[in-house]
Amino acid sequence: MKRNLEFLKGLYIAHRGLYNNEKGIPENSMKAFKEALKRNIIIELDVHLLKDGKMVIMHDNNLKRMTGYDKDLKDCTYEEVSKLKLLDSNEKVPLLEEVLELVNGKVMLDIELKYDVEVGKLETGLCKYLDKYKGKFIVKSFRVNTVKWFKENRPEYIVGQLATYKNGEVRKKELCLKGNIYEANPDFIAYDLRTLPNDEVAECREKGIPVLIWTVKTKEDLEKAKLYGDTFISEHEVLLNL
């Protein structure tokens, strides 16, 4: 039976939380997530697996940009990471469990799985939390084998394929096939705004597959995104002016 995904249309999602790095609200921080909750905005976040099995929220594979500490997350323990501050703030790198406890179903979560450890480890670890979580969530990844893993092991989850388009080819980790973003049978596509318009996005919409557009940073971006997508992963300049 085809599942009803109409709920994935017409949404605005706070990219890495409702953050503003220049104003002391770091991306993927508890403060950014609290700001989104205040305004009842869906939260997008990025999940990594540490060496000790703990799961933390951060976009980059390496800590340097956000903390000044030059080490890959997959090689860190939480004891190391917990001592660091995000940019010039008092915010720490959040644990996944802290974020789930904070959000607690108040808004939907858009969870991106990163791809710096072998397939199965991060996915299995995440499911230990999400299987018990009572709130609404979707998951997505650039890595096609991650999407396949969820389709095989958690078919009840709503799972999306992240994609971008460069030099005439769809680009995804472990898969670069021209004109094919359906290999893992995703429930939705999350596509790079900078690549629009393109044939793949048009085809998705014709097939009724929801298209999430990232990252919408300005009013002009939003106007463009609305021509080609269904839901908009956006930053604060857009979200605070809706």
GUKOLNU-201050 format. One record per atom (N, C-alpha, C, O): x, z, y. Coordinates in steps of 0.001 Angstrom, whole numbers. Atoms other than C-alpha are relative to their C-alpha. Layout:
N
      px      pz      py
       X       Z       Y
...
//
This chain:
242
      px      pz      py
     840       0   -1194
       0       0       0
     881       0    1252
    1848     755    1346
    -744      51   -1259
    1276    -901    3457
    -339    1222     838
   -1513    1526    1048
     260   -1203    -788
    1699    2226    5565
    -318    -343    1444
     132   -1359    1973
     405     199   -1388
     195    2547    9020
    1089     532     923
    1356    1733     956
   -1079    -379    -902
    2991    2550   11593
    -372    -194    1462
     504    -305    2320
     446     190   -1381
     891    2126   14718
     469    1128     908
     606     944    2118
    -447   -1132    -817
    2055    5560   15854
    1375    -255     617
    1772     440    1552
   -1333     307    -520
    5494    4001   16469
     -43    -984    1172
     997   -1507    1572
     115     945   -1111
    4190    1822   19287
    -437     723    1279
   -1276    1623    1251
     371    -557   -1291
    3976    2680   22973
     615    1352     304
      92    2098    1132
    -631   -1301    -180
    6335    5662   22792
    1212     -94     927
    1833   -1148    1063
   -1242    -162    -763
    9104    6851   25110
     794    1121    -658
     275    2213    -888
    -849    -921     756
   11997    8612   23400
    1229     338     834
    1865    -550    1402
   -1152    -456    -783
   14708   10686   25089
    1284    -198    -796
    1531     493   -1784
   -1250     352     665
   18047    9190   24072
     992    1152      99
    1416    1517    1195
    -903   -1157      67
   20315   12078   22949
    -547    1194     779
     207    1987    1343
     653   -1026    -797
   17802   14407   24544
    -149    -454    1438
     331   -1524    1810
     158     334   -1419
   16832   14428   28205
    1229     520     727
    1195    1563    1379
   -1300    -478    -484
   20447   14673   29289
     386    -629    1321
    -143   -1666    1721
    -654     553   -1183
   22415   14142   32456
    1393     601      39
    1592    1692     573
   -1359    -534     129
   26130   14562   31801
     586     419    1343
    1365    1370    1411
    -571    -287   -1314
   26916   14564   35526
    -606    1257     626
     -31    1822    1555
     686   -1158    -590
   24487   17412   36249
     -28    1205    -934
    -898    2068    -821
    -127   -1186     845
   25539   19853   33553
   -1004     121   -1120
   -1240    1211   -1641
     912      23    1160
   23021   18812   30895
     583   -1001    -982
     191   -2168    -966
    -717     955     861
   25249   17278   28195
    -915    -660   -1029
   -1891     -70   -1493
     726     710    1055
   23948   14681   25775
      73     765   -1312
    1067    1430   -1605
      53    -645    1319
   22894   15985   22354
     309    1490      69
     955    2038    -824
    -191   -1444    -138
   22932   19572   23620
   -1350     707     -87
   -2398      86      89
    1237    -777      29
   20382   22340   23234
    -697     -60    1358
   -1926     -99    1425
     585      80   -1335
   19874   22191   27000
    -737   -1322     194
   -1826   -1343     767
     660    1305    -101
   19057   18466   26825
   -1283     -44    -824
   -2271    -651    -410
    1194     -25     842
   16597   19081   24008
   -1085     879     625
   -2270     554     543
     978    -858    -691
   14931   21918   25939
    -641    -723    1169
   -1834    -563    1427
     543     773   -1116
   14544   19618   28939
   -1046   -1001    -495
   -2070   -1202     158
     977     932     571
   12773   17065   26735
   -1265     737    -420
   -2374     249    -199
    1165    -774     434
   10505   19733   25284
    -870     414    1175
   -2096     424    1065
     764    -390   -1197
    9491   20879   28778
    -971   -1094     411
   -2052    -817     930
     805    1148    -418
    8112   17389   29369
    -709    -668   -1174
   -1305   -1735   -1022
     691     499    1195
    6777   16847   25846
     441   -1412    -368
    -380   -2263    -710
    -560    1315     293
    9102   13881   25259
     681      17   -1371
    1395     966   -1697
    -634     154    1310
   10203   12719   21793
    1519      16     162
    2054    -532    1125
   -1453    -177     -74
   13854   13536   21088
     707    -885   -1025
     368    -881   -2208
    -914     728     877
   16455   11171   19659
    1315     763     -52
    1782    1270     968
   -1265    -712     155
   19633   12730   18268
     802    -602   -1142
     285   -1368   -1955
    -941     552     979
   22661   11944   16105
     545    1120    -879
     911    2184    -380
    -402   -1038     952
   23660   13863   12964
    1298    -372    -704
    1477   -1499   -1167
   -1265     134     728
   27121   14330   11464
     133    1125   -1024
    -449    2199    -873
    -325    -994    1026
   28363   16171    8365
    1438     466     184
    2359    -347     252
   -1341    -567    -117
   31329   18529    8745
     637     190   -1377
     -21      49   -2409
    -759    -183    1239
   33995   19220    6138
    -563    1134    -848
    -495    1085   -2076
     515   -1166     734
   32365   22536    5202
   -1481    -115    -368
   -2078     847    -851
    1388     220     376
   28902   21021    4686
   -1003     289    1092
   -2186      -9     930
     896    -242   -1129
   27436   22119    8008
    -342   -1323     663
     442   -2270     614
     441    1216    -666
   25476   19514    9961
    -149     276    1484
    -806    1236    1887
      15    -191   -1439
   25935   19119   13700
    -525   -1254     703
    -604   -2340     129
     571    1066    -811
   24489   17005   16475
    1046    -496     990
    1488     251    1864
    -913     650    -931
   26837   14614   18258
     -29   -1501    -260
    -238   -1939   -1391
       2    1452     169
   27016   10883   18879
    1302    -510    -598
    1291   -1216   -1606
   -1292     558     392
   30730   10170   18505
     481     571   -1329
     112    1682   -1708
    -645    -510    1208
   32687   10476   15262
    1087    1013     321
    1394    1895    -481
   -1104    -859    -437
   35454   12205   17213
    -471     901    1140
   -1346     517    1917
     425    -993    -981
   35134   15289   19433
     584    -202    1396
     150     452    2344
    -789      27   -1231
   37484   14165   22199
    -819    -261    1257
    -672     464    2241
     734     350   -1223
   35072   12536   24673
    -855    1150     502
    -939    1388    1707
     951   -1031    -409
   32641   15421   24675
     609    1391     142
      52    2240     837
    -564   -1362     -32
   34958   18418   24195
    1467      59     401
    1970    1132     733
   -1439      14    -256
   38564   17322   24826
     846     279   -1221
    2072     194   -1151
    -704    -335    1243
   39487   18270   21235
      54   -1250    -864
    -982   -1728   -1324
    -155    1290     663
   40885   15199   19482
      57     165   -1513
    1134     262   -2102
      78    -111    1457
   39688   15507   15894
   -1330    -570    -453
   -2350    -392     213
    1231     552     548
   37140   13694   13746
    -880    1110    -559
    -388    2066   -1160
     931   -1027     467
   34030   15693   12923
      65     196   -1509
     -40    1325   -1988
      -6    -114    1466
   34270   14937    9206
    1170     833    -513
    1157    1275   -1661
   -1174    -784     380
   37626   16771    9155
     -38    1419     567
     919    2179     418
     120   -1315    -648
   36359   19856   11020
    -891     941    -792
   -1764     511   -1547
     936   -1024     460
   34767   23101    9953
    -840     446    1188
    -484     205    2341
     829    -465   -1112
   31985   24661   11958
     710    1099     779
     475    1254    1977
    -753   -1023    -721
   34305   27543   12803
     811    -626    1131
     884     -69    2227
    -739     714   -1041
   36468   25039   14709
    -931    -503    1095
    -694    -279    2282
     896     668    -937
   33585   23191   16328
    -737    1010     879
    -987     747    2055
     804    -984    -731
   31702   26322   17374
     722     599    1200
      84    1189    2072
    -775    -555   -1109
   34512   27334   19737
      73    -951    1195
     573    -578    2256
    -140    1033   -1023
   34233   24137   21786
   -1213     -43     923
   -2318     343     544
    1064     170    -979
   32190   23443   24914
    -180   -1494     292
     783   -2260     259
     314    1392    -288
   30471   20159   25776
     241    -297    1481
    -405     276    2357
    -353     392   -1358
   32000   18570   28870
     330    1248     824
    1015    2142     326
    -323   -1151    -849
   32187   21047   31778
   -1166     968      55
   -1526    1455    1127
    1172    -870      49
   29256   23165   30629
     266    1172    -931
    1350    1293   -1503
     -64   -1102     953
   28597   26289   28602
    -684    -344   -1317
    -858     517   -2180
     714     425    1205
   26811   24248   25930
     959    -261   -1161
    2043    -815    -976
    -765     231    1221
   28118   24162   22353
    -521   -1242    -722
   -1571   -1785    -378
     488    1037     917
   27863   21449   19712
   -1084     641    -862
    -787    1590   -1587
    1072    -669     744
   24456   22276   18155
      61    -257   -1497
     481   -1324   -1944
     280     187    1417
   23820   22803   14495
   -1368    -652    -160
   -2274    -406     637
    1298     604     276
   21006   20721   13035
   -1072    1075    -161
   -2178     934     362
    1015   -1032     255
   19238   23885   11907
    -466     667    1287
   -1622    1077    1392
     384    -581   -1291
   19282   25244   15468
    -996    -904     718
   -1952    -426    1328
     884     951    -676
   17631   22096   16785
   -1370     -20    -669
   -2396     -23      12
    1280      -6     715
   14961   22068   14078
    -797    1259     315
   -2016    1198     472
     674   -1247    -341
   14157   25695   14824
    -548     -48    1422
   -1653     428    1682
     441     114   -1387
   13944   24957   18556
   -1218    -917     123
   -2213    -552     749
    1064    1000    -158
   11744   21870   18250
   -1246     415    -777
   -2352     404    -236
    1064    -585     811
    9613   23233   15398
   -1316    -784      80
   -2395    -199     164
    1197     824      27
    7208   20300   15424
    -656    -245    1350
   -1703    -889    1405
     619     172   -1331
    6508   20368   19184
     -16   -1458     428
    -968   -1916    1060
     -46    1448    -245
    7592   16733   19512
     591    -664   -1242
    1195       2   -2082
    -615     737    1103
    8621   14035   17057
    1504     -80     208
    1977     -90    1344
   -1440     183     -38
   12316   13717   16213
     357   -1387    -523
    -178   -1846   -1534
    -553    1299     406
   14136   10378   15990
    1458     277    -364
    2302     444     517
   -1289    -482     495
   17172   11184   13837
     864   -1167    -458
     506   -1896   -1383
    -954    1038     395
   20130    8813   13643
    1088     593    -875
    1734    1568    -492
   -1071    -421     892
   22493    9251   10714
    1244    -815     299
    1189   -2044     321
   -1254     682    -251
   26105    8420   11492
     615    -436   -1336
       2    -238   -2386
    -482     713    1182
   28395    6684    9000
    1489     216    -240
    2210    -711    -609
   -1424    -288     177
   31763    8430    8796
     305     718   -1309
    1456    1072   -1568
    -221    -534    1347
   31264    9902    5309
    -712    -919    -993
   -1552   -1729    -602
     565     914     993
   30323    8194    2052
   -1506     181    -122
   -2038    1272      82
    1456     -14     136
   26689    7295    1457
    -424    1015   -1060
     151    1076   -2147
     546    -997     908
   24721   10087    -180
     262    1414     463
    -581    2292     278
    -338   -1366    -425
   26487   13106    1314
    -840     450    1188
   -1518    1476    1125
     762    -357   -1193
   24931   13150    4767
   -1495     -71    -278
   -2261     790     155
    1416     194     287
   21617   11856    3479
    -566    1169    -810
   -1635    1692    -498
     452   -1118     833
   21333   14547     790
     -51    1291     795
    -999    2067     675
     -31   -1207    -820
   22342   17273    3222
   -1151      55     983
   -1759    1106    1183
    1096      37    -963
   19797   16151    5783
   -1340     287    -665
   -2180     993    -107
    1279    -200     693
   16986   16091    3241
    -261    1463    -349
   -1415    1886    -429
     182   -1429     286
   17595   19747    2400
    -714     704    1150
   -1436    1681     949
     687    -557   -1164
   16410   20493    5920
   -1344    -683     233
   -2349     -11     463
    1212     722    -351
   13830   17765    6446
   -1111     173   -1032
   -2290     127    -684
    1031    -224    1024
   12052   18358    3132
    -820    1251     296
   -1974    1358    -120
     685   -1261    -326
   11144   21808    4471
    -561       9    1423
   -1338     890    1789
     397      18   -1404
   10586   20819    8083
   -1453    -447     135
   -1866   -1428    -484
    1435     265    -117
    6934   20821    9134
    -349   -1000    1098
   -1475   -1494    1151
     280     911   -1097
    7261   18611   12204
     126   -1459    -396
     552   -1786   -1504
     -55    1446     229
    7061   14830   12509
    1398    -510     336
    2011     -71    1309
   -1319     567    -251
   10276   12820   12281
      83   -1405    -584
    -672   -1776   -1482
    -407    1267     582
   11718    9373   11661
    1517      49    -115
    2172     807     601
   -1455      64     134
   15249    8557   10518
     430   -1458      88
    -338   -2368    -222
    -508    1361    -124
   17445    5533   11162
    1511       7    -123
    2155    1048       5
   -1446     127      95
   20968    4217   10688
     398   -1463     166
    -379   -2369    -137
    -591    1327      23
   23188    1210   11320
     388    -389   -1427
     460   -1578   -1740
    -525     276    1331
   24348    1508    7712
   -1138    -337    -949
   -1982     507   -1249
    1105     459     832
   22091    -521    5464
    -110     826   -1280
   -1217    1053   -1766
      67    -787    1234
   23036    1543    2398
    -605    1381     225
   -1103    2002    -713
     716   -1237    -317
   21757    4636    4164
   -1503    -249     -21
   -2264     544    -575
    1430     334      25
   18404    2947    4724
    -475    -183   -1434
   -1550     290   -1802
     351     185    1415
   18379    1891    1063
     -94    1347    -726
    -982    1558   -1553
       0   -1317     664
   19210    5457      -6
   -1327     708     226
   -1912    1264    -704
    1270    -667    -296
   16145    6809    1753
   -1171    -706    -654
   -2099     -53   -1131
    1105     725     633
   13897    4065     437
     -86     320   -1492
   -1171     341   -2073
     -45    -307    1429
   15016    4940   -3094
    -257    1481    -288
    -899    1819   -1283
      35   -1433     289
   15222    8732   -2804
   -1046     787     774
   -1460    1863     344
    1053    -644    -789
   12698    9635    -108
    -936   -1082     538
    -990   -1308    1746
     855    1106    -443
   10173    6782     -11
   -1095     433     959
   -1680    -407    1642
    1026    -493    -911
    7764    9005    1924
     497     100    1443
    -313     198    2364
    -554     -63   -1348
   10122    9146    4924
    -220   -1341     717
    -273   -2395      83
      28    1202    -839
    9749    6665    7790
    1440    -298     394
    2083     502    1074
   -1431     296    -124
   13131    4899    7873
     202   -1339     711
    -463   -2329     404
    -238    1211    -768
   14508    2341   10314
    1431    -496     -76
    2368     258    -339
   -1302     656     -32
   17377    -117   10511
     421    -215    1446
    -258    -913    2199
    -599     286   -1294
   19517     -18   13637
     745   -1319     -78
    1378   -1633   -1086
    -667    1294       2
   20845   -3401   14635
     364    -412    1407
    -286     -24    2378
    -342     693   -1229
   22591   -5291   17361
     345   -1429    -373
     444   -1751   -1557
    -114    1433     254
   23230   -9002   17708
    1140    -549     840
    1084    -530    2069
   -1163     512    -714
   26561  -10550   18593
     473   -1298    -645
     552   -1413   -1868
    -561    1277     475
   27902  -14088   18316
    -857    -649   -1081
    -339   -1211   -2046
     890     677     929
   24837  -15329   16480
    -235     725   -1303
    -835     159   -2217
     196    -743    1244
   24861  -12621   13817
    -560    1388     276
    -239    2029    1278
     441   -1383     -19
   23020   -9413   13198
    1150     868    -484
    1780     562   -1497
   -1114    -867     358
   25558   -6602   13071
    -503    1368    -441
   -1195    2061     305
     288   -1329     515
   25121   -3535   10908
    1183     415    -851
    1876    -429   -1419
   -1067    -477     867
   27600   -1348    9103
    -282    -443   -1435
   -1386    -255   -1947
      61     458    1381
   28256   -2833    5654
    -900   -1216    -206
   -1128   -1636   -1341
     837    1186     165
   26006   -5803    6382
      52    -833    1272
    -365    -364    2331
       2     921   -1138
   26550   -8759    8710
    -571   -1320    -484
     174   -2224    -862
     651    1206     509
   24030  -11393    7728
    -786    -665    1121
   -1614     -24    1767
     721     719   -1035
   22773  -14021   10110
   -1477    -101    -369
   -1838    -592   -1439
    1440     152     184
   19015  -13796   10474
    -612     862   -1074
   -1716     560   -1527
     579    -841    1044
   18498  -11011    7915
     171    1470     352
    1269    2018     249
     -49   -1443    -257
   17638   -7469    8936
    -981     741    -909
   -1367    1876    -627
    1028    -566     871
   15236   -6808    6076
     533     432   -1360
    -251     832   -2221
    -538    -226    1334
   17602   -6218    3170
    -459    1322    -600
    -760    1396   -1791
     372   -1326     504
   16718   -2525    2892
   -1490     288     155
   -1938    1408     -92
    1439    -163    -179
   13013   -3097    3640
    -334    1156     945
   -1097    2046     569
     242   -1118    -916
   12985    -815    6710
   -1442      22     499
   -2121   -1004     539
    1338    -147    -575
    9760     547    8163
     -28    -458    1450
   -1063    -909    1942
     -95     457   -1386
   10957    -254   11683
    1423    -461     272
    2339    -182    -502
   -1308     451    -462
   13860   -1877   13531
     283     685    1334
    -607     788    2179
    -428    -529   -1301
   15791    -199   16358
    1087    -936     515
    2187    -987     -35
    -848    1106    -435
   17408   -2984   18371
     598     232    1378
      -3     881    2235
    -775     -95   -1236
   19968   -3196   21179
    -634    -842    1112
    -790   -2054     967
     594     690   -1139
   18380   -4081   24533
     868   -1152     502
     355   -2189     922
    -922     993    -565
   21482   -6036   25553
     -63   -1342    -732
     420   -2349    -214
      38    1222     803
   20805   -8623   22851
   -1284    -807     191
   -1418   -1907    -346
    1320     626    -114
   17277   -9516   23910
     -19   -1114    1045
     690   -1041    2049
     825     232    1187
   15611  -11904   23529
     805    -610   -1134
    1845   -1228    -907
    -596     697    1141
   16528  -13034   20037
   -1056    -227   -1081
   -2110     409   -1083
     983     429     997
   14787  -14593   17056
    -384    1119    -962
   -1529    1192   -1409
     275   -1052     977
   15091  -11545   14795
   -1069     964     518
   -1979    1343    -218
     990    -912    -575
   13148   -9279   17151
   -1364    -671      68
   -2379     -44    -236
    1266     729     -47
   10484  -11935   17659
    -641     -63   -1387
   -1854      89   -1527
     521      79    1369
   10149  -12302   13885
    -549    1347    -463
   -1588    1410   -1120
     483   -1337     360
    9817   -8553   13407
   -1385     253     567
   -2272     751    -126
    1297    -247    -626
    6961   -8397   15855
   -1091    -868    -619
   -2234    -432    -753
     964     870     679
    5258  -11354   14182
    -420     595   -1339
   -1572     470   -1754
     279    -620    1293
    5510   -9488   10879
    -702    1348     142
   -1122    1936    -855
     641   -1294    -225
    4038   -6350   12482
     931    1183    -195
     481    2326    -274
    -970   -1079     131
    7253   -4361   12078
     286     579    1387
     691    -163    2282
    -266    -574   -1319
    7605   -1899   14986
    1456    -198     413
    2375     -40    -391
   -1333     205    -555
   10582   -2652   17226
     263    1056    1067
    -395    1083    2106
    -458    -985    -973
   12276     260   18994
    1183    -604     747
    2080   -1177     128
   -1061     590    -818
   14528    -811   21868
     892    1091     572
     406    2075    1131
    -969    -923    -580
   17707    1021   22876
    1043    -788     791
    1265   -1962     494
     364   -1202    -711
   19016    2028   25350
    -514    -430    1367
     142   -1202    2066
     661     378   -1242
   16669    1718   28340
     461     972    1084
     130    2158    1049
    -646    -870    -983
   18547    3041   31375
    -575    -110    1408
    -406     802    2217
     497     229   -1345
   16798    1598   34428
   -1417    -569     -50
   -1914    -947   -1111
    1326     596    -107
   13414     378   35660
      37   -1456    -448
    -881   -1933   -1114
    -140    1403     384
   14662   -3183   35199
     147    -139   -1519
    -416   -1051   -2126
    -121      -9    1461
   15692   -2398   31617
   -1366     162    -653
   -1681    -516   -1632
    1306    -273     591
   12216   -1066   30918
    -912   -1214      92
   -1640   -1524    -851
     810    1212    -156
   10535   -4169   32289
     381   -1044   -1045
    -483   -1703   -1624
    -469     948    1022
   12681   -6302   29989
    -406     465   -1391
    -905    -325   -2192
     301    -534    1334
   12186   -4023   26976
   -1470    -161    -359
   -1802    -407   -1519
    1434     108     266
    8413   -4156   27321
    -405   -1416    -414
   -1442   -1606   -1050
     290    1375     403
    8522   -7923   26858
     260    -236   -1480
    -349   -1117   -2086
    -493     310    1345
   10183   -7682   23443
    -157    1135   -1012
     -27     904   -2214
      50   -1132     915
    9700   -4200   21978
   -1282     792     104
   -2131     534     958
    1204    -817      85
    7091   -1612   21100
     199    1421     507
    -729    2039    1028
    -303   -1381    -383
    8814    1703   21836
    1391      11     604
    2223    -841     293
   -1153      90    -883
   11608    2613   24206
     846    1270     -32
     412    2334     410
    -954   -1112      46
   14624    4861   23596
     740     -20    1331
    1536    -921    1597
    -320      84   -1417
   15412    5761   27179
     808    1193     489
     855    2242    -153
    -751   -1074    -634
   17604    7840   29452
    -774     569    1186
   -1839      68    1548
     766    -824    -933
   16622   10294   32173
    -529    -766    1202
   -1625    -471    1680
     445     726   -1192
   16403    7819   35070
   -1354    -653    -220
   -2175    -721     695
    1277     614     355
   13542    6075   33286
   -1047    1056    -301
   -2164     986     213
     969    -981     487
   11871    9083   31674
    -549     889    1106
   -1709    1296    1052
     461    -871   -1076
   11670   11147   34845
    -821    -730    1053
   -1305    -127    2010
     762     795    -965
    9937    8309   36672
   -1188    -723    -628
   -1730   -1667     -54
    1146     619     651
    7213    7418   34219
   -1298     408     706
   -2381     -17     301
//
